[in-house]
Structure formats: structure tokens, C-alpha cells
Amino acid sequence: MSDGVAARPVPGRREIAGLVERGPTLWEIPSSTRPDMRVPAYLIADRGLIRGLRDDLALWQLANVTTLPGMIGVVAMPDVHQGYGFPVGTVAASALPDGVISPGGVGYDINCGVRLLTLGLAASELGAAREQLMSAIARTVPTGTGRGGPLRLDRTALQRVLGSGAAAVVAMGLGRDDDLRHTESGGQLAGADPAGVSERALLRGTDQLGTLGAGNHFLELQVVERIVDAGAATAFGLREGELCILIHTGSRGLGHQVCTDHVRIMEQRRISRGERLVDRQLACAPADSPEGAAYLGAMAAAANFAWANRQVIAHRVRSAVASVLGPAHGAQVRQVYDVAHNIAKPETHDGRRLLVHRKGATRAFGPARADELPADHAVTGQAVFVPGSMGTASWVLRGRDTAPGLAFASACHGAGRQMSRTESKRRIAGDALRSELSRRDVLVLCRSDAELAEEAPSAYRDVDAVVAIVDRAGLASRVARLVPLAVLKG
């Protein structure tokens, strides 16, 4: 798995010695813990969560990230768990122009993210049409590993999507300009270089716009169960009892291939130059190097593909609502926001130009950055989404201006796994889980019981507890709690 100093006992490798409690929700792995750490690593957590990390390699990986050249800050969210190189749930900032970019700090599912739509309809008004609506959505939103859809792009159209993101598919008539205003970065990451996307990646993406994929990706019909912050809920257009659709997916096979290609390139560079890393999975390059610039351009193109993917799915949800409930209902489906949680972006924090890696973490800009937010989020701060897992709640939060310092204006992206997919399938029977969700009146559309077991609610931490830590830490404030009525999974 690793070379160099990775075999040394460090915090988080089967024990938590060396962690220093700095406050009720803040823990530190001091830079003095190891001679190769450039900066301390921090963890947003409480004592209960810390105890649960004893058998997870996340803290060991977190300490490893601090050894990368140019790193000025590394912090883990309360949903942190072991990942590829970087733990999932990590925010890491390197100083531009020559600080590193690491594909492991973005992940294989580039710009996996969440989009929330409101239907303008109370749950009581939907009634018996729930199953009909979800079936209509399932017919138009393909799911499953490697599964393509009816929208096939020629090379010219695909290049436009990679360069312009969601705007390219809105121009095809698959959405509205207001969707773009309510998407992080307008649904387009600057600096995209479609020419840096390999032929293999292009082939994998040709027919995958408008598809959900598999794994932890899902589309949920939810109801706003409880409003916590009435002012922010009003700004976001959320009302108690109203129906919502939450879409969670990313860049599909195209993004995975981009990551695979550039990890290989950076690893070959490292070997040819005789450079050593504490973990081979931390392959990286200076952002201003040829390899770094090539990855950033291809990563931005994949991120644009992901925004376009969620845009097409949102358009198909509107069409399904219109077909089942009538055109007037389809027209009132409105986008609250769309946020990325696997991405690296140049941002300015405390006057410094940084490259902020967010792997399993969500941007959470407060009102001080109103010029980068839609007008209806300017006073409250940006909408942040923390999805649960089938049968558990999801949360809408708002960004706060107290978050920028330590966390680089970031919050968590989910509840966080506490059981691997393999362990989850071993311990949980998918058919029994399906029956249990049915008893709780959650409609499940998933062809595979094995896939269902992988994403069982018990495989994840308590989302309410995780969100409470984020709130107490001042990263983002709770706005509304949403509970599932139906879920579509690959």
C-alpha cells in the first residue's frame, strides 16, 4: 500500500495516541508527531466519534497528507473514513502557484455532488401517485454500474459539455438558466481542458449523461419534516411538509478514467525522478508543473461533465413530474442548489491564493462571500446538503462566516461510513433490508439486493449526530431536516 515511512506507528493506526483535544469539537495531530509532517492535521469531532475511529486508518492517512509539498492546512470532517490516499471527508489546502495537486485529494468520482429540487407540492397532495412518479423517474434515469442512457453525444457536443458544463446542456433545452444560477460555480469549473481527457475516458462518457450509476449514488423523494431556521428555509424556498428530490451522483466512468489516467502519469513521474512519498496513493505534482496543469485541466472537464449529468437528471425529473401530475406541476419544480463534494478549486482565503482539495467535503460559503452565491443565498449563506442513507434523514444547512479559517469554508458531505461495503454485505441481508424499509413506508427501487445491503443505513454513522458536530463547530448551521419517502438506487 505504501513506501517510505508509512510503516511507522502513527495516530489512527489501530490507536489514537497523540491526538490532542483543542476544544469540544476540535482535535489536533500535532506536527511534532512525525518529523515529516509539514503542518498539524485537525479533526472536527466529538469524543464519541473519536472512539469510533480506533480501527479506521483515516487518521493515519490524514497525517500522511500533511507531508505533501506546499500543504498549509489539513482538516477532517466528522464523516471522515478511510479512502484512497486521502481519507474521505478531508479538506486540504496547498499554496499556489507551486503547491501540489493530488488526484487522491479529489477522488475517483470527480465532482460527485448533490442537487436538491423542490416540487412545490405537499406530501399529502401526492398521495397514491408516489409509486407512479418514482416509476416514471426510474424509466428515464438509468441506474447501475457502467449503464448508459438514451442521450448519446457526438464528439463535438461532448467537448462542449467538458468545456462549459451544465450550461452546455441547458443550451440543448435540458434545463433553465435559473438552474445555473443555483449551481456552485454556475455549473462550470474554469480552466477545463477537454484535450487532456483521454480517448478511453471520452468513450466511457459518450452515453452516460443523465445516468445515476451505482454504489452510494441515489435519487430520493423526500419530505421536509422539520424547519430549524425559518429565515434560511424561506430564502431557500423550503416549506414544512413539502416534497423534494435529492440527486446524488457524479462524473460516472469519464471521471473515474480521468483519475486513473493521471494517477498513472504522476506515479511514473515520481518513479522517474526518484521521489519518495509516505504512501504511493498520494501521487501528486506541483500545480504549475506540466503534470499538475494537465490533471487540473482534465479534472475541471470531468467536473463539468458531472454538473451536466446532474442537470440532465434534474430535467428528466421535471419531465416525469409533468407526465404524472401535469405540466403545471412540472413547471414549478425548482432547484434549491447544487454542490460538489469531490473537487479541487483555486480559492482565496485570508488573502492567500490556495488550491483547496475537498474530498468528501462540501463548500460552505457564508454571507461574506455573497458575490459568489445566488442572490437568495446572499444573506443566509450558501445552501449545504448532507444526505443520509435510505431510511435515514438528510439535512439542509447554510454556510457560515465562522468556517473559513481552519476548514477553508467547508462542511461535511454525509454521515460517513462506519462499515465497509464488504462488511455491510456480509452482515446485512438485502432482502431483509428491503422489507424493513417497506415496513417504514420507504419505497425502494433497486434491482440488486447486494447493492442495497452495501448502502444500508447501519453501514453509516448517525447523520443527526454528525450534523450536530458541524453546527457546534461553526462550520454550517442546520436549516431543515428531510426524511425519505422513496429511493432509486443502481
N, C-alpha and C positions, 0 to 999 in steps of 0.2 A: 504493500500500500504506500510505503513512503521510504525515503532515504535520509541521509544527513542525521539530524538529531531527533528524529521522530520517535525513536525507541525510548527516550528518556521519560521517566515518570513525571508527569505534569498535571496540574489541576484538571479534573474532569475525566481522567483516565482511571475509571473504577473508584475514584475517591475525589473529594472536594477540598483537600488540604491546600492552603494557600489563598483561598478566597477571603477577601476582606469585606465585611459588611460596612458600607458607607452611608446607609440610610435605610428607611423602611422598605424601599423598593429598588435599591441600588447596591450592586456588588462589584468588586474590582478584583481582577487578576493583576497584581502589580507587575510593572515591567522588570522589577528585580527578581521575579520568579525564575526567569531564564535569561542567560546572557545574550541571547539572540533576539529578544523582544525589543522592538523599537519604541513602543508606546504601551501603556496599560490597556487591557481589554476590560470592558464593562458589561454587565448583565442587568437588565431590568427584570426583577423577580422578587418574590417573597420567600420566606423560609420553606414553605410547603413545596414550592416549585423547585427550589434548590435541592431538597431531599430527593425529589423525583429524577434529578439528573445524575445521580450516582453511577448508574450503569449505562450512561449515554456518552459517546465520545465528543459531544458538541463543545464542551469547554476546552478540551484538548485542541480541537480544530480551531476554536476561537483564538487561543493563544498562538497557534501557528500563523494565523492571518496577520498578526501584528508584526511578523518578521519580514513581510514583503517590503521592498524598497518604496519609499515615498509615503507609506501609511502614516496618517496623522491622527486617526481615530477609528476605533473598532468597538461596536456595541451590539449586544444580542438582545432581541426582544423576548418577552415571556413565552412565546410559542417556539422557542429555539429547539432544534433537534438535529441530529447528525445528518450531514449531506455530502455532496461531492466537493471535497476541498474545503470550501466554506460551509459552516453549518447553515441549514435553512433557518431563517429568522435573524439574519445578520445585516447590519449596516456598516460599511467600511468606506472611509474617505481617504483618497490619496491626493497629494498636491499636484496640480497641473503647472507646467506642461509635461514634466518628466516623471511624475508618479505613475505607478503601474496600473494597467488594466488587466484583470484576471477573469477569463470566462467562467471559472468556478464561482466567482462572486456574483454572477448573473444567473447561472444555471442553464440546464439544457433546454428548458421550456422558456425561451426568451419572451419577455412580456406576457407571461401568464398574468392574468389580472381579472378584475371583477367589474361588471357593469350592472347597474340597478335601474330597472324600469318601474314606473308606477302605472297602474292600469286605469286609474280614475274610476274605480269600481269597488264597492264594498264586497267583502266575502259573502255576506248574506244575499247579495244580488246575483252571485254566480250560481249558487245552489247546485243542482244536479248537472250543470254544464261543465263541472270541473274535469271529469274524465274525458269528455268530448274535446275540451280545449287542449288538454295535455296530449291527447292522441293527435290532434291537428298539428301541434308543435313538433311532436316526435316524427311525424311524416315528412316534415320539411327541414328538420335539423338532424342530419345524420350523426350517429354516435359510433364509437368503437375504435380500436387500435388500427391505424392505417386507413381508416374509412374515408373515402372521398364523397363528394356530393355532386349535385347536378350543375353547379356553376363551374365551368371549365374555362380558364383564362388562356388566351394565346400569349405568346412571349411579350408582345408589346403591352398588353393590358397588365400582365403580371409585373413588368418593370415599372409601370405607373403606380401600382399598389405598393411596391417596395420603396419607391421614392416618395410617395405622397400619403401613404397610409389610408386612414378612414375616409379622407376627402376624395380619394380616387373612386371608392365605391359609392359614396354619396352622389358623385357626378354621374354615376351609372343609373341613378334613380333609386338606390338602395338605402334610403335614409333621408335625414333632414339636416339643414345647416345647424339647427339648434342642437342636434346630437353632437356635432363637432365642438360647439361652444361648451358643452358639458362633458368633455373628454379631456383627460390630462394631456397637456401639451398640444391640445387641439387634435389629438389622434395622429400626430406626425412628429417623429423624432428627427431633429435636424442632423445633417451630416450623413444621411443614408447613402450608401454606395452599392447600388444593385449589381454593379460589375464585380463586386467582391463576393457575391453569393455563387457558390459552385453549381455546376450543372446538375449534380445529384440533388442538391437542395431545391433547385428550381423544379425539377421533376416531381419531387415529393410535395411541393406546394401547389402544383397546377390545378388540382381539383379539391383542395382542402379548405377553401374559403367558405365559411358558413357551416363548419362542422365542429362538433364538440370534442371529439376524441374520447379517451378513456382515463383510467387512473382516478385521480381525485377531481376530475373535471365534471361539472354538472350544471344543470339548469333547474332552478327551483321556483315553484309557485309558492309565494309566502303571503302572510297577512301581518300587518303592523299590529302587534299585540299590545305594545305599551309605548307611550311617549314619555321620555325623561326630560328633554329640553324642548319646550314648546316653541320657543323662538326659532331655534335652528331647524326644528321639524317643519315649521311653516315656510322657512326660507327654502328648504329642500323639497317642499311640496308633499310632505308625508302627513297622512292623517290616520288616526287610530281606526282600526278595522278595515283599512284599505288594502287591496291586493297589490302585490309587487311580483316582478320576475327578476331573479338574480341569475346572472350568467357568469360562469367561472370557466375560462379556457384561455389558451394562449396561441402560440405560433405554429403548433402542430409539428409535423415532420420537417417542415422547412427550417424552423428554429432549431430543432434538435440537430439537424445536419450541420447548420452553421456553427454551432458549438463544437460538434465533433471535429469538423474540419480545422477550426482554428486552435483548439487544444492541441491537435497533432502538430500544426505548424509551430506553435510556441514551444512544445516539448522538443521538437527537432532542433530548434534554435538553441534551447538550453543545453542540449547534449553537445551540439557542435562547438559551443563556446566554453564547455566545461563548467557551467554554472551549477550550483547545488541549491536545492530547496529542502525545507524540512518535510515536505510532502509533495510528491510528484503531481498530485491533483491540484496543486496551486500554480500550475503553469501560468506564466504572466509575461508581460512585456511593457516597457515604458510607453505611455500613451502617445508620445510623439515619435516613437520608432516606427519603421515600416510595418512590422508585425502588429504593433499596437493599433496603429491607424487603420490597418486593413480589418482587424477584428471590429473596431468601433464602427466602421462604415457598414460592415455586414450585419453586425448586431442591430444597428439602427434600422436597417432594411427589414430584418426579421421582426423587430418591434412594430414597425409599420404594418407588416403583414398581420400581426396579432390584433392590432386595433381594427384593421379592416375586417378580420374574421369575426370579432365580436359585433362589429357594425352590421354585417350581413345577417348574423343570427338575430340581432335586435329587429331588423327589418322583417325577418320571417316571423318573429313573434307578433309583430303588429299585424301582419297578414293573416296569421292564424286567429288572432282575436277578432279581426274583421270578418273572417269567414264563419266563425262560430257565433259571435254575438252581434255582428252587424258592422258596417263601415264606420258609423259614428263612434262606436267603441274603439275600433282600431285606430281612428284618428286621434283619440285622446290618450293613447299610450305615450308616456313622456319619459325621457331619460333624466334620472337624477344626476348621475355622474358615472365615469369610467376611470378606474385607477389601475396602474401597473404595479406588480409586486415582484417582478424578476427583471431588473433593468439596471443599467449604469448610465448616469446622466451628469453632464457638467453643470454645476450649480455654484452660486456664490453664497458663502456662509461666513459671517463675521468679517466681511471684506476680503476673503480669500477665495480664489477660484479653485474649486475642488472637483474631482471626479468621484461621485457618490455611487457606490455599489449598493443596491438594495436587492438582496436575495431572500425572498420570503418576507419582505417588509414593504410597507406602503408609505408613499409620500404623504405628509400630513401638514401642509402649509396652513399657518394661521392667518388672521386678518392683516397682519403686517405685510404680507405678500399678495395683497388684493389684486395687484396689477397682473398677476399670473393665474388668477382664478376667474371663473364666470361671475358675472355681476351679482347673481343671487347668493353667491358664497362669500362675497367680499367682506361682509360684516361678521359672519359667523365663523369663517374659516372653511377650508376645503372639506367636502364630504369624504369620509374614510369608511371602508366596508370591511367587516370581519366576519366571513362566513363560518357557519358551523358545519356539521356533518349530519346528513339525513336524520331527521328526528330531533335535532338539537337546534337551538336558536341561532340566528345571525344578528349582528349588530351594525347599526349605522352610528358613526362617531363624527366629530368635527375636529379639524386640526387646531392646535393652539400655538400661540407665540412663545410659550414656555418650552417648546420642544427643540428649537434649533440647535442649542449649544451641544449637549452631549450626543443627542440622537440625530443631528443633522436634519431636523424637521421630519421625523419618521415615526411610524407606529407599527404595530404588529399586523399580520395579514391573515391570521386564522387562529385556531385553538392550539395547533401544534400536535404532531403525532406523539403518542406515548407507547405505541406498539407498532413494530414493523409490519409491512404488508404480509410478509411470510408468516409471522406470528399471528397476525389477525386471522388469516385464512385457516391456520392450524387450530385456533381456539374457538372460532365463531362459525356456525353453520349458516350459510347464506339463505337457505330456505326458511330457517327458523327466524332469522332477522327480518326477512320479508313479511312473515306472518306477524311478528311483533309490531312492525311499523304499520301494518294494516289495522291491527287492534287499536293503535293510537291514531287511526284515521289519517295516516300519511300514505298517499297513493304513490307507488314506486313503479317506474318504467325502466327496467334494466333487464336485458336478456340473460345475463350471466350471474348466477348465484356467487361464483368465486369473486367476481369484480365487486359485488355487493359486500361480501364479507371483508374485503380489503379496506373498505371505507366505512366500516361500522362505526357508529357513534362512540363505542367504548374504546376504539383504537386511538381516540383523540382526547386531549385534556378538556377540562370543563371550560367552555368558551366564556361563560359568565365570569369565572374567576380570572381568566386571562385578561379580559376586557377591564375588569375592576383594577388590576395592577396597572394597566396602561393609563387609566383615568387617574389613579392616585399618583402616578409618576409625572403627571402633567403633560404627557405626550399628545393625548387626544381625549375629548370628553364624550361621554355617552349621550346619544340623541334619541335613538329608538331601538326597540327590540322587536325582531321579526321572527315568526315561527313558521315552519314549513307545512304546507298542505299537500304538495305533490312534488316529486323529484324525478328528473330524467337523467339517467347516467349511461355511460358507454358500457 
